[in-house]
Amino acid sequence: MSRIGRKPISVPNGVTVTVGKDNVVTVKGTKGELKQLLDRDIVVEVKDNQVVLGRPTNQIRHRALHGLYRSLLTNLIKGVTEGYQKKLELIGVGFKATNAGNVLDLSIGYSHNIIFEVPKELKVATAQEKGQNPMISLEGIDKQLIGQVAAKLRSLRKPEPYKGKGVRYVGEVVRKKAGKAAGK
């Protein structure tokens, strides 16, 4: 039984949800418009400011898709009303981040700077306050895209377990290991 899939999604005022041909759901809101292609087996009904998803059978595949698409549609509705934000911090001596428009210039301990082009759908901002680590802030309406770009930025220099240097999400806890001296 898919508990998540059976819950109806409430549609706030100012948001329109339409189901087009080929099961493409379009969500329009104050911040923009997003589309999601659904599996042909999943049935979507929009009525009384609620979106209800249904599945034809109780097969494992249908149950999995039922919950998945309900979560994806919820993310679309939240994205066009509130938007999403991810923050990353650069921890390390001499680590810097600057941006010109949607182009990030990262100095993260390599012999050269890394130039990273952020997709135009996202807004990027960098901040460097005295005594604080440099921060990168990503904002947009597409949760999947923000997560993908943030993961790519983090993968450029993952936090290492001995000193904790690297690019990490704000609030991420990195478990530290003891060095060589602790083994004796």
Secondary structure, 3 states (H helix, E strand, C coil): CCHHHHCCEECCCCCEEEECHHHEEEEECCCCEEEEECCCCCEEEEECCEEEEECCCCCHHHHHHHHHHHHHHHHHHHHHHCCEEEEEEEECCCCEEEEECCEEEEECCCCCCEEEECCCCCEEEEECCCCCCCEEEEEECCHHHHHHHHHHHHHHCCCCCCCCCEEEECCCCCCCCCCHHHHC
